[in-house]
Amino acid sequence: MLQIWGGATSRTIRAHWMCHELGLEYEPRLIGSRTGETQTAEFRQLNAKEKIPVLVDGDLVLTESAAIVTYLGDTYGRDSGLVPAPYTRERALYNQWSSFVQMELDAHTLYVMRKHRDLAHLYGEAPAAIDTAIAGFNKQVAVADSALAGSNFLVGGQFSAADLMMTTVLTWAQVYGIEISPRLKDYAGLHTGRAAFKRAAELNFSISAGA
Ligand SMILES: N[C@@H](CCC(=O)N[C@@H](CS)C(=O)NCC(=O)O)C(=O)O
């Protein structure tokens, strides 16, 4: 049976949400970040990066939330439209939005805030880096706001894993107190209203991350 390792964060929910969108049966292995559970010998054998989420599908072990989401769509949801078919323009646009979320709205911005605010005891206080991260997030998210004028979907006029990825950073930003536009609020509210999101969130946030 498929396994998804990890819970409690905006990255881990991506994998759980996708499984629920696809109606997959899987075993959630709910370990948290910063709890020591990513450093056990058993887990390090799966992911020497000591990071969650991780997917195990038979002898395939896959890390990186976006790669997991895309793999699940390609492998178990070819007709679902959640991940556009390879070699199409829609797939190119899907890749663009997925990369944009990971880099511009996650790694360079929200995660910098996490490192230098929540985890400042580990990574150091860096108020200037936090201010730059917030400004960078606001600048980049405005591009998503414009792209969503007249549509609730980023790619192909229907809900896709690009919207799933985008929604996870918008909800994360809101938790961090970043004001997002009314359009983005409505967009995130629409997609977090999906039954699959609700089931995934209940599971994902049934545990907490460590400090
Ligand atoms: N680029 C990775 C980032 C994964 C990541 O940094 N995960 C954090 C939690 S959100 C983690 O596992 N930290 C390990 C720890 O702090 O114990 C992804 O999107 O999957």
The ligand as an SDF file (V2000), in Angstrom:
LIG
                    3D

 20 19  0  0  0  0  0  0  0  0999 V2000
   11.3110   21.1340   -0.8110 N   0  0  0  0  0  0  0  0  0  0  0  0
   10.8030   20.2110    0.1720 C   0  0  0  0  0  0  0  0  0  0  0  0
   10.8680   20.8280    1.5470 C   0  0  0  0  0  0  0  0  0  0  0  0
   10.6120   19.8210    2.6270 C   0  0  0  0  0  0  0  0  0  0  0  0
   10.8360   20.4080    4.0000 C   0  0  0  0  0  0  0  0  0  0  0  0
   11.6490   21.3220    4.1960 O   0  0  0  0  0  0  0  0  0  0  0  0
   10.1500   19.8610    4.9650 N   0  0  0  0  0  0  0  0  0  0  0  0
   10.2970   20.3070    6.3450 C   0  0  0  0  0  0  0  0  0  0  0  0
    8.9340   20.4590    6.9720 C   0  0  0  0  0  0  0  0  0  0  0  0
    7.9160   21.5790    6.0520 S   0  0  0  0  0  0  0  0  0  0  0  0
   11.0100   19.2260    7.1150 C   0  0  0  0  0  0  0  0  0  0  0  0
   10.8280   18.0700    6.8400 O   0  0  0  0  0  0  0  0  0  0  0  0
   11.8600   19.5560    8.0850 N   0  0  0  0  0  0  0  0  0  0  0  0
   12.5040   18.4970    8.8240 C   0  0  0  0  0  0  0  0  0  0  0  0
   12.6340   18.7750   10.2420 C   0  0  0  0  0  0  0  0  0  0  0  0
   12.6160   19.9660   10.5090 O   0  0  0  0  0  0  0  0  0  0  0  0
   12.6890   17.8560   11.0690 O   0  0  0  0  0  0  0  0  0  0  0  0
    9.3690   19.8050   -0.1910 C   0  0  0  0  0  0  0  0  0  0  0  0
    8.6360   20.6390   -0.7280 O   0  0  0  0  0  0  0  0  0  0  0  0
    8.9960   18.6500    0.0490 O   0  0  0  0  0  0  0  0  0  0  0  0
  1  2  1  0
  2  3  1  0
  2 18  1  0
  3  4  1  0
  4  5  1  0
  5  6  2  0
  5  7  1  0
  7  8  1  0
  8  9  1  0
  8 11  1  0
  9 10  1  0
 11 12  2  0
 11 13  1  0
 13 14  1  0
 14 15  1  0
 15 16  2  0
 15 17  1  0
 18 19  2  0
 18 20  1  0
M  END
$$$$
